[in-house]
């Protein structure tokens, strides 16, 4: 069987590897760099900067920071290139168009590539706003930030979601004056409200300014600064502006009406990641669902296995998400308001980092762990963490939700001491009001 994958990001290269290991002849077409946004402009570069900047011995010189980032990205990219080559995936560097359900047009060579199965994994790009068109100098996308020649003295960030809050922390650590502007009533509006409020408290402590529940009324570029008039009467003035208000989907490669594309330009798929045509699949951001690399990985596996005749289905019920800002944020399952809206009578346990010996050892005492359970069945249905290593701690709770565990099932699970994982155990105990180390 001959299979073609358009896009070499997390969804694309995983699709290619799974197809190849299932016995298909595989062509992977990528017009830019292998690894996609995640490896080149997103997950890996931003976390490298945060780690470097939090290391007090590391220079905040921009070139030094970028050199470190480039080293990490290049190492990962070489590993990925080697992995694809070793697996026998044939990589074509070009833009591609799907002209019918069996045919790709390869722009660089002008050839038409026939395939039995096709997977579209073309990802997404930063969304622009009216009045805030990217110019690469004053009005920037998250992609443009990697071309900065110097650290700006001040930056206004439009959008206080995951991307906005991560870059707010990065630029704060680099010494910029940071202002966040958010249309919704709070920063990180998609997170549990108690988590958002804790992040807001930490932002205030770090002198990161934010305006929530406001619209942009006017924008003027005056000499070396940008002046943004907000609906609350305030004017945000800064050297540059970052627009981080979501992503648009790269479905322009689809040149056949046989493939259904939604109103947001997302490629419509079913639970098998199958498009409106039987032998064409799609995975990752371009499908318009969860814009997370680890979700793209799983969607890619499902798409590739089904392309090879399996019967896999996507399960979105237990997806951990992580954000790296003034401290880490992680969540899985239902938020408290979602649980109530769905009719659950809930009970919850909360345990503060401040009560943890390990948190004091590492000097990271801000934050808490919150676990939500259904009062009637005692089943754990949601978990939310704000604090150090939240991105690692969340997976114990994700597994509990996946297995439909009850809080009493985990009550007597022994956690090693001293660890931050003990906070998870204490939060579980707090559901029944029995946390050992929590002040009443």
Secondary structure, DSSP 8 states (H G I E B T S, - for coil): -EEEEE--SHHHHHHHHHHHHTT-EEEEEESS-TTHHHHHTSHHHHHHHHHHHHSTTS---HHHHHHHHHHHHHHHHHHHHHHHHHHT-EEEES-EEEEETTEEEETTTTEEEE-SEEEE---EEE--BTTB---SSSEE-TTGGGG-SS--SEEEEE--SHHHHHHHHHHHHTT-EEEEEESSSSSSTTS-HHHHHHHHHHHHHTT-EEEES--EEEEEEETTEEEEEETTS-EEEESEEEE-S-EEE--TTB--TTS-B-TTS-B---TTSB-SSTTEEE-SGGGSS---HHHHHHHHHHHHHHHTT-------SS--EEEESSSEEEEEE--HHHHHHTT--EEEEEEEGGG-HHHHHHT----EEEEEEETTT-BEEEEEEESTTHHHHHHHHHHHHHTT-BHHHHTT----SS-THHHHHHHHHHTTT--TT---
